[in-house]
Amino acid sequence: MQASLSLLPQTVSFLARKPKMLIGDRWLDAASGATMPVRNPANGEVLCDVPMAAESDVDLAVSAARRAFDDSAWSRMRPRERQNLLWRLADLLERDADMLAELECVNNGKSAQVARVMDVQLSIDFLRYMAGWATKIEGSTVDVSIPLMPDSHFHSFVRREAVGVVGAIVAWNFPLLLACWKLGPALATGCSVVLKPADETPLSALKLGELVLEAGYPAGVFNVVTGTGVTAGAALSHHPEVDKLTFTGSTEVGKLIGKAAMESMTRVTLELGGKSPTIVLDDADPHVAAAGAATAIFFNHGQVCCAGSRLYVHRKHFDNVVGEIASIANAMKLGNGLDPSVQMGPLISAKQQQRVFGYIERGRELGAHIACGGEQFGPGYFVKPTVLVDVAQKGPLVQEEIFGPVLVAMPFDDIDEVVRLANDSRYGLGASIWTNNLSAAHRMIPRIKSGSVWVNCHSALDPAMPFGGYKLSGVGREMGAAAIEHYTEVKSVVMNI
């Protein structure tokens, strides 16, 4: 590795030792001894091998989580103590922030600089936000009228209780942040967790496990099993001792997990795919809108569930906005994310590279015009940022999630038309409106069928704001007070006094 792209000594040390799974407070190999390689997407080289868990390993982890929830000091811990442990964990993430950013870079391909200020910092902020909720989980009293007992007096109340053992399965595009989105509310409410990181990106999850133990959490409160989704993920999804499943990933896999959860009536939240529209109205500043639309699609190499992958521009601005986005894309430097001058890294894998490039080729075959990009290269799994025009609204490039740096752009003539086009999708995760007419924006917001609508920004996430989708973009919400609801059960109590 070039000297200018060297890693911190602690990152090198972490990668040099043989990673193991965290089950209880022990670091274990898979019972079978099986392993699987973890690659650096910037060059395709193997970073290390991690255990490839089987169903028996998942069962061991769930058993550890069950003991922690039912029988350990964790089950008797007071809210203030849970709060303080979350603060301690956030402090440890802050201490090791540069190393965590490097792990995200070499394992995912993203810029280490961006990972430090975005992925890692948002993880820290989210854990601190959720720490505050540990002491604010409330019930209510209810004055009941029970007709069959007219002479009785009642004291009735509603309380929230931790749901139990949480099975968490996360995607590879934001490995640390997504893990913390699951872990924060689970720990704040008093649940225990078994995390199955994405096949491709287990490293920051394993480091997170080290930090959880260092923070002082009891054994079994947080467990990490590495392996394939087909085996380890499926075993966790079907496990009868898991009380809640939470998943972030593709809609196709989310459907399978949802079906598995329903077999045993396991509580479930699903944050799934998207095909988010970016809408530029006729009064918008075209230069501001072009820069915003470029960021909306090219951030994190387009590997963002709410990426602004469909661009609708008022016809009078269409050519100028598309041309400016193409200029931005052509000027972007692609390369290894350890290089601070790099603006876009590789896609996560050779499989994803071929999938994304396949959509570009499909676009060519269907008559789309490529305004910029449209090429792949290596070593590593790179696809140049691409903009396509002359695409059909009902075609696959507009209707299907590509999950890469590929933007499809279409003109429109009036607001009613663009609202119809924006809603013409099976997804409904996010949308952005670019305008200086806030009255128009306010009228449009209720008409857009998506879980988030951003005005003059895109993918603006905050720990206090719920995040999730309409339609096939998922069930439930991450972040905000809404997340607490998904990690607790509601118990009604009626006392005849």
N, C-alpha and C positions, 0 to 999 in steps of 0.2 A: 504494500500500500504506500502511496506517495506520502512524503513527510508532511505535506500541506494538508493531507487528509487523515492524519493520525488520530487515534482514539485516546481518550483518557486512560490512564493506567488501570483504574477500577473497572472500566468497561472491558478492557483487554482481559483482565483477571476473571471477570464474570463469564466471558465467552470461552475462556480456556478450560474452566472446570466443567465437568460433565453435569449438565442440568438434570435435575430430578423433580418429581412431582411432590407437592406438599399435601400430605394427608395427616390430619391431626397436627402434631408438631414434629413430624418426621419427614425427611426428604427421601423418597423412595423411587426405585426403578419400577417399571411395569412388572407385574408378577411373571409374565412370560419372558421378560428380558428384551422384548421387541423395542426398537427405536425407529424414529423417522427423521430425515434430514431437515434442517432449517436453512434456507438460502437467503443470500443477500441479493435482492432484485436488481441492484445496480450493476452486478457483474455475473450473476447466476451461480456464484461460488457458495459452497456449503459453509455456513458459520459454525454449526455444531449439530449434534444429534440430540433429540429429546425423547423421553419415554413415549411409547405408543400404547396408551391405556386400552385395556379390554373391559368387558362388562364387570369382571370381578374387581378390577381396580376402582371402577366407578362405585361399585357397591361398598367397597371399603371406605371411600371418601364420604359417601352419603351416611354411612353408619357413624363416622366420626362427627359429622355435622349434626346428626340426630342426638348423639350423646351430649354434644356441647349445648344444644338447645334445651334438652330435657333435664339434664342432670348436673351440669357444671356450674361454676360460679357465674358464668355468663347469664344463665337463666334467672339468677337472683340479683344481678347487677342493677344499681339504681340509674335513673336517667342521667344524672350529673356525671356519673362515672363513664357511661357510654359516650356522652358528649366529650369528656376530656380525652378519651382514647382516640376518638376521631380527630380531635385537634392535634394530638400527638402524631397520628399517622400522617396528617397533612404536613406537619413540620418536617417529618422524615422525607416525604416526597420533595419538599422544598430544598432540603439539604442535598439530596441526590438528584436534583432536577437536571443538571447537565448530563449526567450518566443516563438517566431515563430517556432524555431526548436523543442521545446517541443510539440507544437500543432501538428506539422507534425508527431512527434513520436507517440503520444497517439491516433491520428486520423487515421494515415496511417500504423503504425507499424514499420516504419523504425527507424534506430539508430538516436537518438537525436544528437550525436556527428557528424555523417555523414551529417545529415540535416543541421547542423550549418555551416559546411565548404563547403558543396556542394549546397544544395537546396537554403538556405537563401543567402549565399554569391554570388552565380550566379545570384539570383534575384536582389541583390543590384548592382552588376556589370552591369547587363543588363539594368536596369533603368538608370544608369549613362551613359552608352553607348548611349542609345536612347535619353537622354537629349541633347547630342551634335548634334543629327540630327535635333532637332527642329529649329535650326538656319541655316540649310544647305539644306533645301528643295528648289531646283532650277528648273527654267524653261529654255527656250532657245529662241533666236530670229531666224527667218527663212526668208531668202530672196526668196520670192515666185515669180512664173511666171504664172500669171493667163491669159490665152490666150484670153478670151472673153472681157477683159478690157485692151487693149494694151496701152492706153494713160494714165492710172491711175498709181499712186504711192501708194505703200502699206507699212505699218508697220505691221509685223506679228510676233506673238510670241506664245509660248506654256507655260502654267503654270500648276502647280500641286496644287490641292485643296483637302482638307479633304473629305473623302468619305461620312461621315455623322454619323449615329447611327450604332454602331457595336454591334452585338449580339455574345458573346463569350461563348463557351461551352467547358469545360476542363475535362480531365480525372482525375482519383484518384491516379495515381502513383507518380506524382510530383505536388501536388495541388497548392502550392504557386508559384513555378517556372513557371508552365504553365500559370497561371493567369497573371504573370508579362510579359511573352512572348506576350500575347495579349494586355495587358494594355500599355506597354511601347511605341510601335509605334503608338497606337491609340492616346495617350495623346501628343506625340511629334508632330503629324500632326494636332491636333485640333479636333479629333473625340470625341464623347461621347460613353459610353460603358454600356451595360447590361451584367453582368457576371452570368452565371448559372454554379456553381461548381458541381462537381460530387456528386451524391446522397450520397455516403459514406463519403466524405471528404470536408465538407463545412467550417470547423472552421477557417483555415488560411485565406480563402477568406473573411470571415466576419471581421476578425481582420484587413485585408488589407483595407477593407472599412473604418474602424475607422481611420486608418492612412491617407487615402486619404482626409478625412474631416479635420483631424488635420493639414495636409499640407497646407490647404487653397483652395482646389479646389471648384469651385462653385457647388451649389446643382444640382444634376442630371448628372454631368459629369461621375460619376461612380456609378453604381447601382448593387446590389447583390441580386438575387432571389434564394432561396433554394427550392429544391423540386426534384421530380423524372424527369428523362429524358423523360419518356413517356408522362408526362403532361406538366411540365414547359419547358423542353427542346424542345418539339414539338411545343409548343405555340410560343416560341422565334424563332424557325426555320421558321415558317409559317407567322410570323408577317409582314404585308405589310409596316409598318413604319421602318423596319430595312433595312439599306442600304447595310450592309455587314455582313456575317456570317463567323466566324472563329472557327474551331472545332479541338480539339485533342482527339483522342480516337480510337475505333475499326473501322476497315474498314466497317463492316456491318452497324454500326450506321452512319458512314460518308457517305455512299451511300444514306441513307435516308435523311440526311441533305442536301446533294448535290441536290437530286431530289426536295426537298422542295424549295431550293434556286432558282432552274431553273424555278419554277412555276411563280415567280415574277421577274426573272432575277436579283436576289440579288447577289452582288459580293460574292465570297466564296473562302476561303482557307481551306484545309483539311490536317492535319498531322495525318496519320493513322498507321496501323499496320506494322509489319515487321517480317522477319524471316532471320536475318542477318547472313551471313557466316563469319566464322573465318578461314583463310587459312594459314597453316603452311607449308612453302616450305622446300625443302630438305636441304638447307644451313642454316636454322634458328637454333639458339641456343634452343634446346628443353626445357631447364629449364625456360628460359625467356618466350618462347612461351606458356608453360603450365601455368605459373603464370598469363600471360596476358589473356589467354583464360578463366581461372577460374574467373578472375575479370569481363570479358566481359559478362559472363552468370549469375554469382551469385550476382553481385552488385544489390542492391535494391530488393533482393530476386527474381531476374529474371524478375521483373515487369517493364521492360524497353522496349519501342517500338523498339529500335535498338539493343537490347541485342544480343550478339553473340551466338545464340541458335543452329546454325549448325556448327560443327567443322569438317573441312577437313584437314587431316594431311598426309604429304607424308609418304608412306608406311614404309620407313626405320625408321621413328621416331614414328610411330603410337602407338605402345604398350607402349613406354616410356612416351610419352606425356599424353596419356589417364591414365596411372597408376599414374602419378604425379598429374594430376587434381583430380583423385579420392582420393588421399592422402590429398590434400588440402581441398576437400569437407568434408571428414571424420573428419578432425581436426577442422572444423568451429563450433563455439559455437552459438547455437540458443537460443533465449529468448527475454525478454522484452527490447526494444530499449532504455529504460532509463538507462539500465546497460551499462556502457562504455566498458565493456569487451565483450559484445555480438557482434558477427560478422554478424548475419543474424536474422531478425525478422520474424514475421508471414506474410502470405498473407493477402490481404485486407479484406476478408470475408469468411464465411463458404462456400458460393457458389463458390468462386474462388478456395478455397482449394479442393473442390470436383471435380471441373473441371480439375485442374492440376493433381490430383491423378488419375482421370479417364483416362487421357492420358497415365500415367505410367502403369496402368492396361492394357490398350489397347496395349501398347508396349509388355508387357509380353505375351498377347494372340497371338500377331503376331510373337513371337519368338525372340524378342530382349533380349539381355543379359544386366542385370543391373550391371554395374561396381561398383556403390556405391549408397547409398540413397534408394529411392523408398518407403519411409515410410511417413505417416502423423501422427500427434499427437496433443494433446491439454492439458490443456485448451488453447484457442486461435486457430489460423488457420495456423498451422505450417506444412510445407512439407520439409523434409530433402533434401539438395542439391543432385541432381540425375544426373548420367551419364549413358547413354544407348549406346551400340554398337550392331552390327549385325542388323542394321535397314535398311529398303528399301528406296532408294531415292524417289520413287514415293508414299511411304506410308504416312499416316497422321502425324506421328511424325516429319517427315522432311518437309512436305508441309504446315502444319497448325500452326498458332501461338498459342503456349501453354500459354505464359505469366506467367511463373513461373520459379523456379530454376531447369530446366530440360534441359540437354545438350544431343544432339544426335551427335555421332562421327563416321566418316567414313574415310577410307584411300583412297588415290589416287596415281597415278603413274607418271603423267606428267602435265605440266601447261595447255595444251589445255583441258585435261580432267577436271581439277578442275575449270577452267573458265566456262566450260559447266555446271558442277554441281552447281556452285555458282549461275549462272543465271537461273537455272531450278527452278524457284519460281515465284509465282504471285506477290510477294513483291519485293521492291527494295529500302529500306530505308538506310541501311548502310552495310559496309563490312570492314574487316580488313585483311591485309596481313602481315605475320611475316616472315621476311627475312633479311639477311645481304647483299643481292644482289640488290642494288637500281636500277640497270638497268632492272632487271627482274620485279621489282615493277612498274617502269614507263611504261613498256610495257603492264603490266596487267591492270593498272588503267583505260585506255580508254575502255577496254573490259568488265569491271564489270558494270553491269547495276544497279547502286544504286546512291542515292543522295549524299552520303558521302563515301569516301574510306579512311581508316586510315592505316598507315603503322607503324608497331611495337607499336601500341597502339589501343585502341578501345573506342568508345563513347567519344572521345576527343572534347568537345563542347566549343565554345567561342562566346561571343556576336557579334564579328565581322564576323563570318563565317555563311553563310546561311545554314539552316537545313531543309530538307524535302526529299521527296522520288520520285522515279520512279514508274511506274505501279500502283498497288493497294495500294501503300504506301502513296498516297496523291496527292494533287494539290497545288502548291504554295510553299513558303518558309517562315520559321520563321527566325528571327535574321538577322543580317547583313543589308547592304543597301537594299537588296532585299525585306525586310519586309516593308520598307517605300512605295514601289511601290503598295503593296496590300492594303494600307490604304489611298491611294490618287486616285483621278480621274485626267485624263489628259484633259485639255481644250485648244483647238486651237482658237486663236483670229486673225482675219484679219481685218485691219483698212485701209480703203481707205482715204488717206490723200492728 
